[in-house]
Amino acid sequence: MPMGISLRQQVTVYPPDSDDPNNPVPGSAPFTLRCRFQEGTEVVTDQHGREVVSSAQIFLDKFADVSAASEYEYVDETGAARRYTTVTTARKRWLNGKTILTVVYVK
């Protein structure tokens, strides 16, 4: 079932390190995901209930295994690389309840 959004771009995901001082675990290796990267400001609510302005949105296919502490690196058409931190993550669901799109709001 096509979702209607072309995922022709890539983003590198940098998973977080563990912040537990009693059980430090290094973060796993960075990995790339196909995405649709869209620049533009949008006001969203973060995990603490505050309104925050996101500077870009990353659209990922289905249920992407990303966390709120992940960082993202996007390289545009000119070769300029920018690194983003997560503001909030939203799951868009189909009528049957399955996730068809993961949207990560970043700044």
Secondary structure, DSSP 8 states (H G I E B T S, - for coil): ---S----EEEEEE------TTS-------EEEEEEEEEEEEEEE-TTS-EEEEEEEEEEESS----TT-EEEEE-TTS-EEEEEEEEEEEEE-TTS-EEEEEEEE-
